[in-house]
Amino acid sequence: MNRPLAVIFAAVCLDAVGIGLVFPILPRLLEEVTQSRNIAPTIGIMIALYAAMQFVFAPVLGALSDVLGRRPVLLLSLAGAAVNYVIMAFAPQLWMLLLGRAIAGLTSANVTVAMAYITDITPEDQRARRFGLFNAMFGAGFIVGPVLGGVLGDTWLRLPFIAAALLNAGNLLLAWFILPESRPPSGRRIDLAALNPLRPLQWVLSMKGLLPIVLVVFFLSGAGEAYGTCWALWGFDTFHWNGLWIGLSLGAFGVCQTLMQALLPGPASRLLGERWAAIAGIAGASIALVAMAFARQGWIVFAVMPIFTLVGIGMPALQALATRQVDDSRQGQFQGVLTSTVSLSSIVAPLGFSTLYFAVQKAWPGAIWLSVVAIYAIAVPLVLVGTRTARPAGA
C-alpha cells in the first residue's frame, strides 16, 4: 500500500474511532458537567448536533476540495479534529462540550474529501477494492473506538479524548509531511446552489414511486440511531455496566455487524430474494430487540447479538433493490438522495429516542427497544409497497 493511501485510511479510521469512543463515556461525562442525572435529552442533542454539522458541511468540504485541492482541506479537518478533542478533554461547561461536538461533526465531513482523494489516485479497475478497504477501515475504527473509550474512561473520564487528540495530531503530522496533493487547485468559483444539502431530496417528489423506498431508508437508518443514543444509558441503568462493559458490548456489536454484512447478504439474497432478505433481516433484529427489552442479565445481550445484527443483511438487499428503482443514467442522483435521507434521519432520530428514553428510564429502560421494533414494523409494508415495481436482478 502506498503511503498517501495509508494516511487517508488512517484518517478515516480515526474518524470512526472518534465517533465510537464517545458512546461509553458520554452519559458519565454529561452527569459530571451538568451535575444532573437527567441527561438523556442532552445526549440526543449532542448526537443530533454532530450529525447536523456533518450533513451541512459534507458538500461544502467536498466543493472546497475541488477548488482548493484535497490536501489543504484534509489538513484543516485533521487539525480541527485534534482541537475538538482537546476541548472535550478539558471542557468544564456544557456549552463547551456542545462546541466540541459541533467541531467534530464538521471535521468528520472530511470522509467526502477522503473518498474524492482515493478516486483521484486510484485507477478505475482498482477503485472497488480500495473503497472496500475504505469501508473496512471505518468499520475497524468503530469496533476499536467504543472499547478504547470504555477502558480509558474507567481510568479517567477525560482520558479517551486526550488519546484521540494525540492520535489525530500524529496523523496530521504524517499528512503534512507525506500526503501529496492529488488534485491541483482549479481556481474556478464554487457553485453555491450545489452546497444546499436538501437539494437532492427535491428530486424525490418529481419521480413517481420513489417516496416509499426513501421512507424505508429513513426509518431503518433512524432506527439504527437508537443504539448510539441509548445503548450506554440502558446498559448502565439495566445491568450497571461500567465503561469497559459498555465498550465491549458495542465492540461485539461492531464485529458481528461487520461479519454479517461481509458474509450473509449475497447468500441470503440468492436464497430468499432481495425483497424477502430485507424483511428477514428486519424480523431477526426485532426478535433480538424484544429479548433485550425484557433482559435482566447482561449475558443475554451477547447471546442474542448474532440474531440482532441480522438487520445487516437487510440494508444491502434494500440498497440493491433501490438501485433498480431508477434507470442507470440517474443512479448518482439517486444515491445523493439516499445519502441525504440517512443524514436527515441521523439528525431527527436521536432527539426522538433520547426524549422517549427519558420518559421510560425510571419505569422500564428496556422499553426503548420496543419503540425500535415499532419503527421496523412500519418499515415492512413500506418495503413491500416501495419495491413491488423494482426490475428483477439482471433484467
MARVEX-841042 format. One record per residue (C-alpha): x, y, z; residue in one letter; residue number from 1. Coordinates in Angstrom, 1 decimal, decimal comma. Layout:
<marlos>
X:Y:Z:A:NUM .
...
</marlos>
This chain:
<marlos>
0,0:0,0:0,0:M:1 .
1,4:3,4:-0,9:N:2 .
2,0:6,0:1,8:R:3 .
-0,7:8,6:0,8:P:4 .
-3,3:5,9:0,8:L:5 .
-2,2:4,7:4,3:A:6 .
-2,6:8,3:5,6:V:7 .
-6,1:8,5:4,1:I:8 .
-7,2:5,2:5,6:F:9 .
-5,7:6,2:9,0:A:10 .
-7,8:9,5:8,8:A:11 .
-11,0:7,5:8,1:V:12 .
-10,3:5,0:10,9:C:13 .
-9,7:7,8:13,3:L:14 .
-13,0:9,4:12,3:D:15 .
-14,8:6,2:13,3:A:16 .
-12,7:5,8:16,5:V:17 .
-13,8:9,3:17,4:G:18 .
-17,4:8,5:16,9:I:19 .
-17,3:5,3:18,9:G:20 .
-15,1:6,3:21,8:L:21 .
-17,6:8,9:23,0:V:22 .
-20,5:6,4:23,4:F:23 .
-19,4:4,5:26,5:P:24 .
-18,4:7,7:28,5:I:25 .
-20,8:10,3:27,3:L:26 .
-23,5:9,7:30,0:P:27 .
-21,0:10,0:32,9:R:28 .
-19,3:13,0:31,3:L:29 .
-22,6:14,9:31,0:L:30 .
-23,5:13,9:34,6:E:31 .
-20,2:15,4:35,7:E:32 .
-20,6:18,6:33,8:V:33 .
-24,3:19,2:34,3:T:34 .
-24,5:17,8:37,9:Q:35 .
-27,7:16,1:36,9:S:36 .
-28,9:12,5:36,3:R:37 .
-31,5:13,6:33,7:N:38 .
-29,1:13,7:30,8:I:39 .
-30,9:11,6:28,2:A:40 .
-32,3:14,6:26,2:P:41 .
-28,8:16,2:26,3:T:42 .
-27,2:13,1:24,7:I:43 .
-29,8:13,3:21,9:G:44 .
-28,9:16,9:21,3:I:45 .
-25,2:16,2:21,1:M:46 .
-25,6:13,3:18,7:I:47 .
-28,0:15,3:16,5:A:48 .
-25,7:18,3:16,5:L:49 .
-22,8:16,1:15,3:Y:50 .
-25,0:14,7:12,5:A:51 .
-26,4:18,1:11,6:A:52 .
-22,9:19,6:11,2:M:53 .
-21,8:16,6:9,1:Q:54 .
-24,9:17,0:6,9:F:55 .
-24,4:20,7:6,3:V:56 .
-20,6:20,7:5,8:F:57 .
-20,0:17,5:3,8:A:58 .
-21,0:19,1:0,5:P:59 .
-19,1:22,3:1,5:V:60 .
-15,8:20,5:2,2:L:61 .
-16,2:18,4:-1,0:G:62 .
-16,7:21,5:-3,1:A:63 .
-13,8:23,3:-1,4:L:64 .
-11,5:20,4:-2,2:S:65 .
-12,5:20,6:-5,8:D:66 .
-11,5:24,3:-5,9:V:67 .
-8,6:24,5:-3,4:L:68 .
-7,2:20,9:-3,7:G:69 .
-7,7:17,9:-1,4:R:70 .
-4,6:18,4:0,7:R:71 .
-5,4:21,7:2,4:P:72 .
-9,0:20,7:3,2:V:73 .
-7,8:17,3:4,7:L:74 .
-5,1:19,0:6,8:L:75 .
-7,6:21,6:8,1:L:76 .
-10,1:18,9:9,1:S:77 .
-7,4:16,8:10,9:L:78 .
-6,3:19,9:12,8:A:79 .
-9,9:20,7:13,7:G:80 .
-10,4:17,2:15,0:A:81 .
-7,4:17,4:17,2:A:82 .
-8,6:20,8:18,6:V:83 .
-12,0:19,4:19,2:N:84 .
-10,7:16,5:21,3:Y:85 .
-8,6:18,9:23,4:V:86 .
-11,8:21,0:24,0:I:87 .
-13,7:17,9:25,0:M:88 .
-10,9:16,7:27,3:A:89 .
-10,9:19,9:29,4:F:90 .
-14,4:21,4:28,9:A:91 .
-15,8:22,4:32,3:P:92 .
-19,2:23,5:31,0:Q:93 .
-21,9:22,1:28,7:L:94 .
-21,7:24,7:26,0:W:95 .
-18,0:23,8:25,5:M:96 .
-18,9:20,1:25,1:L:97 .
-21,6:21,2:22,5:L:98 .
-19,0:23,3:20,7:L:99 .
-16,6:20,3:20,7:G:100 .
-19,2:18,0:19,2:R:101 .
-20,1:20,6:16,6:A:102 .
-16,4:20,9:15,5:I:103 .
-16,2:17,0:15,5:A:104 .
-19,2:16,8:13,1:G:105 .
-17,7:19,5:10,9:L:106 .
-14,3:17,7:10,7:T:107 .
-15,9:14,3:10,2:S:108 .
-17,4:15,5:7,0:A:109 .
-13,8:15,0:5,6:N:110 .
-14,9:11,5:4,7:V:111 .
-16,3:13,1:1,4:T:112 .
-12,8:14,5:0,7:V:113 .
-11,1:11,3:1,6:A:114 .
-13,3:9,4:-0,9:M:115 .
-12,5:12,0:-3,6:A:116 .
-8,7:11,6:-2,8:Y:117 .
-8,9:7,9:-3,3:I:118 .
-10,8:8,4:-6,6:T:119 .
-8,0:10,8:-7,7:D:120 .
-5,1:8,4:-7,1:I:121 .
-6,8:5,1:-8,0:T:122 .
-7,2:3,5:-11,5:P:123 .
-10,8:2,7:-12,3:E:124 .
-10,2:-1,1:-12,2:D:125 .
-8,9:-0,8:-8,6:Q:126 .
-11,5:1,5:-7,1:R:127 .
-13,9:-1,1:-5,9:A:128 .
-11,2:-2,9:-3,9:R:129 .
-9,9:0,4:-2,4:R:130 .
-13,4:1,5:-1,5:F:131 .
-13,9:-1,8:0,1:G:132 .
-10,8:-1,2:2,2:L:133 .
-12,1:2,3:3,0:F:134 .
-15,3:0,8:4,5:N:135 .
-13,3:-1,9:6,3:A:136 .
-11,1:0,8:7,9:M:137 .
-14,2:2,7:9,0:F:138 .
-15,7:-0,5:10,5:G:139 .
-12,5:-1,3:12,3:A:140 .
-12,4:2,2:13,8:G:141 .
-15,9:1,8:15,1:F:142 .
-15,1:-1,5:16,7:I:143 .
-11,9:-0,2:18,4:V:144 .
-13,5:3,2:19,4:G:145 .
-16,0:2,0:22,0:P:146 .
-13,6:-0,5:23,6:V:147 .
-10,9:2,2:23,8:L:148 .
-13,3:4,7:25,2:G:149 .
-14,6:2,3:27,8:G:150 .
-11,2:1,1:29,0:V:151 .
-9,6:4,6:29,2:L:152 .
-12,8:6,2:30,5:G:153 .
-12,8:3,9:33,5:D:154 .
-9,2:5,1:34,3:T:155 .
-10,1:8,8:33,9:W:156 .
-13,2:10,1:32,2:L:157 .
-11,4:12,6:30,0:R:158 .
-8,5:10,3:29,0:L:159 .
-10,2:9,0:25,8:P:160 .
-10,3:12,5:24,4:F:161 .
-6,7:13,1:25,1:I:162 .
-5,8:9,8:23,4:A:163 .
-7,9:10,8:20,4:A:164 .
-6,3:14,3:20,3:A:165 .
-2,8:12,7:20,2:L:166 .
-3,8:10,2:17,5:L:167 .
-5,2:12,9:15,3:N:168 .
-2,2:15,2:15,9:A:169 .
0,1:12,4:14,9:G:170 .
-2,0:11,7:11,7:N:171 .
-1,9:15,5:11,0:L:172 .
1,9:15,4:11,1:L:173 .
2,0:12,3:8,8:L:174 .
-0,3:14,0:6,3:A:175 .
1,7:17,3:6,5:W:176 .
5,0:15,5:5,6:F:177 .
3,8:12,6:3,4:I:178 .
0,5:13,4:1,8:L:179 .
0,9:15,0:-1,7:P:180 .
-1,8:16,9:-3,5:E:181 .
-3,9:14,7:-5,7:S:182 .
-5,9:17,4:-7,4:R:183 .
-4,3:20,8:-8,2:P:184 .
-6,5:23,8:-7,3:P:185 .
-8,9:24,6:-10,2:S:186 .
-9,3:28,2:-9,5:G:187 .
-13,0:28,1:-10,6:R:188 .
-15,8:29,5:-8,5:R:189 .
-17,9:27,3:-6,2:I:190 .
-21,5:26,7:-7,3:D:191 .
-23,3:27,9:-4,2:L:192 .
-26,6:26,1:-5,2:A:193 .
-24,7:22,8:-5,1:A:194 .
-23,9:23,3:-1,4:L:195 .
-27,6:23,1:-0,4:N:196 .
-27,8:19,7:1,4:P:197 .
-31,5:19,5:0,9:L:198 .
-31,2:19,8:-2,9:R:199 .
-31,1:16,1:-3,7:P:200 .
-34,4:15,5:-1,8:L:201 .
-36,3:17,8:-4,1:Q:202 .
-35,9:15,2:-6,8:W:203 .
-37,9:12,6:-4,8:V:204 .
-41,2:14,4:-5,4:L:205 .
-40,6:14,6:-9,1:S:206 .
-40,1:10,8:-9,5:M:207 .
-43,2:8,6:-9,2:K:208 .
-42,8:5,6:-6,9:G:209 .
-39,6:6,7:-5,1:L:210 .
-41,1:8,1:-1,9:L:211 .
-41,8:4,7:-0,3:P:212 .
-38,3:3,4:-0,7:I:213 .
-36,8:6,6:0,5:V:214 .
-39,1:6,5:3,6:L:215 .
-37,8:2,9:4,2:V:216 .
-34,3:4,1:4,2:V:217 .
-35,2:7,0:6,5:F:218 .
-37,0:4,7:9,0:F:219 .
-34,3:2,0:9,1:L:220 .
-31,4:4,5:9,4:S:221 .
-33,3:6,4:12,1:G:222 .
-33,9:3,1:14,0:A:223 .
-30,2:2,5:14,0:G:224 .
-29,6:5,8:15,8:E:225 .
-31,3:4,3:18,9:A:226 .
-28,2:2,3:19,6:Y:227 .
-25,8:5,1:19,7:G:228 .
-28,2:7,3:21,6:T:229 .
-29,5:4,9:24,3:C:230 .
-27,1:1,9:24,5:W:231 .
-24,8:3,3:27,2:A:232 .
-27,7:4,7:29,3:L:233 .
-29,6:1,4:29,0:W:234 .
-26,5:-0,7:29,9:G:235 .
-25,9:1,3:33,0:F:236 .
-29,5:1,6:34,1:D:237 .
-30,4:-2,1:33,5:T:238 .
-27,1:-4,0:34,1:F:239 .
-25,0:-1,4:36,0:H:240 .
-22,3:-1,8:33,3:W:241 .
-19,2:0,3:33,6:N:242 .
-17,4:1,9:30,7:G:243 .
-15,5:-1,3:29,9:L:244 .
-18,6:-3,4:29,5:W:245 .
-20,4:-0,8:27,5:I:246 .
-17,4:-0,6:25,2:G:247 .
-17,1:-4,3:24,9:L:248 .
-20,8:-4,7:24,1:S:249 .
-20,6:-2,0:21,4:L:250 .
-17,4:-3,6:20,0:G:251 .
-19,0:-7,0:19,9:A:252 .
-21,9:-5,4:18,0:F:253 .
-19,5:-3,9:15,5:G:254 .
-17,7:-7,3:15,0:V:255 .
-21,0:-9,2:14,5:C:256 .
-22,3:-6,4:12,2:Q:257 .
-19,2:-6,4:10,1:T:258 .
-19,1:-10,2:9,7:L:259 .
-22,8:-10,3:9,0:M:260 .
-22,6:-7,7:6,2:Q:261 .
-19,5:-9,3:4,7:A:262 .
-20,7:-12,9:4,6:L:263 .
-24,5:-13,1:4,5:L:264 .
-26,2:-10,6:2,2:P:265 .
-25,2:-12,4:-1,0:G:266 .
-26,3:-15,9:0,0:P:267 .
-29,5:-14,5:1,7:A:268 .
-30,5:-12,6:-1,4:S:269 .
-29,9:-15,7:-3,6:R:270 .
-31,9:-17,9:-1,3:L:271 .
-34,8:-15,6:-0,4:L:272 .
-34,7:-12,9:-3,0:G:273 .
-33,7:-9,4:-2,1:E:274 .
-37,1:-8,3:-1,0:R:275 .
-37,6:-11,1:1,5:W:276 .
-33,9:-10,9:2,6:A:277 .
-34,6:-7,3:3,7:A:278 .
-37,7:-8,4:5,6:I:279 .
-35,9:-11,4:7,2:A:280 .
-33,2:-9,0:8,4:G:281 .
-35,8:-6,7:10,0:I:282 .
-37,6:-9,7:11,6:A:283 .
-34,3:-11,1:13,1:G:284 .
-33,4:-7,8:14,6:A:285 .
-36,9:-7,4:16,0:S:286 .
-36,8:-10,7:17,8:I:287 .
-33,5:-9,9:19,4:A:288 .
-34,8:-6,4:20,4:L:289 .
-37,7:-7,9:22,2:V:290 .
-35,4:-10,2:24,1:A:291 .
-33,2:-7,2:25,0:M:292 .
-36,2:-5,2:26,2:A:293 .
-37,0:-7,9:28,8:F:294 .
-33,4:-8,9:29,6:A:295 .
-32,3:-8,6:33,2:R:296 .
-28,8:-10,1:32,9:Q:297 .
-26,1:-8,8:30,6:G:298 .
-25,0:-12,1:29,1:W:299 .
-28,4:-12,2:27,3:I:300 .
-27,3:-9,2:25,2:V:301 .
-24,2:-11,0:24,0:F:302 .
-26,1:-14,2:23,3:A:303 .
-28,7:-12,5:21,0:V:304 .
-26,0:-10,3:19,3:M:305 .
-25,7:-12,6:16,1:P:306 .
-29,6:-12,5:15,7:I:307 .
-29,6:-8,8:16,5:F:308 .
-27,2:-8,0:13,7:T:309 .
-29,2:-9,9:11,1:L:310 .
-30,5:-6,5:10,2:V:311 .
-27,1:-6,2:8,5:G:312 .
-28,4:-8,5:5,7:I:313 .
-31,5:-6,2:5,2:G:314 .
-29,8:-3,0:4,3:M:315 .
-27,6:-4,3:1,4:P:316 .
-30,5:-6,1:0,0:A:317 .
-32,6:-3,0:0,2:L:318 .
-29,9:-0,9:-1,4:Q:319 .
-29,7:-3,4:-4,3:A:320 .
-33,5:-3,1:-4,8:L:321 .
-33,3:0,6:-4,5:A:322 .
-30,8:0,9:-7,4:T:323 .
-33,3:-0,8:-9,7:R:324 .
-36,0:1,8:-9,0:Q:325 .
-34,3:4,2:-11,4:V:326 .
-32,5:3,9:-14,7:D:327 .
-28,7:3,9:-15,0:D:328 .
-28,4:7,5:-16,1:S:329 .
-29,8:8,7:-12,7:R:330 .
-28,0:6,4:-10,3:Q:331 .
-25,7:9,2:-9,0:G:332 .
-28,6:11,5:-8,3:Q:333 .
-30,5:8,7:-6,6:F:334 .
-27,5:7,8:-4,3:Q:335 .
-27,4:11,5:-3,4:G:336 .
-31,0:11,3:-2,3:V:337 .
-30,3:8,2:-0,2:L:338 .
-27,3:9,9:1,4:T:339 .
-29,3:13,0:2,3:S:340 .
-32,1:10,8:3,7:T:341 .
-29,7:8,9:6,0:V:342 .
-28,2:12,2:7,2:S:343 .
-31,6:13,7:8,0:L:344 .
-32,6:10,6:10,0:S:345 .
-29,3:10,9:11,9:S:346 .
-30,4:14,4:13,0:I:347 .
-34,1:13,7:13,8:V:348 .
-33,9:10,2:15,4:A:349 .
-31,5:10,9:18,3:P:350 .
-33,7:13,7:19,5:L:351 .
-36,8:11,5:19,5:G:352 .
-35,1:8,5:21,1:F:353 .
-33,4:10,5:23,8:S:354 .
-36,8:12,1:24,7:T:355 .
-38,5:8,8:24,8:L:356 .
-35,8:7,2:26,9:Y:357 .
-36,0:10,0:29,4:F:358 .
-39,8:9,2:29,7:A:359 .
-39,3:5,4:30,3:V:360 .
-35,9:5,5:32,1:Q:361 .
-37,2:5,0:35,6:K:362 .
-40,0:2,6:35,0:A:363 .
-38,6:0,4:32,3:W:364 .
-35,4:1,3:30,4:P:365 .
-35,7:-1,7:28,0:G:366 .
-39,0:-0,3:26,6:A:367 .
-36,8:1,9:24,3:I:368 .
-36,1:-1,2:22,2:W:369 .
-39,8:-1,9:21,7:L:370 .
-40,0:1,5:20,1:S:371 .
-37,4:0,4:17,6:V:372 .
-39,4:-2,7:16,9:V:373 .
-42,4:-0,5:16,2:A:374 .
-40,4:1,5:13,6:I:375 .
-39,3:-1,7:12,0:Y:376 .
-43,0:-2,8:11,8:A:377 .
-43,8:0,4:9,9:I:378 .
-40,9:-0,2:7,6:A:379 .
-42,1:-3,7:6,5:V:380 .
-45,2:-2,6:4,5:P:381 .
-43,2:0,2:3,0:L:382 .
-40,6:-2,3:1,8:V:383 .
-43,4:-4,4:0,2:L:384 .
-45,0:-1,3:-1,4:V:385 .
-41,8:0,5:-2,4:G:386 .
-40,1:-2,5:-4,1:T:387 .
-43,1:-4,0:-5,9:R:388 .
-42,1:-2,3:-9,2:T:389 .
-38,4:-3,0:-9,0:A:390 .
-36,8:-4,6:-12,0:R:391 .
-35,7:-8,2:-11,4:P:392 .
-31,9:-8,6:-10,9:A:393 .
-30,2:-8,9:-14,2:G:394 .
-33,1:-7,5:-16,3:A:395 .
</marlos>
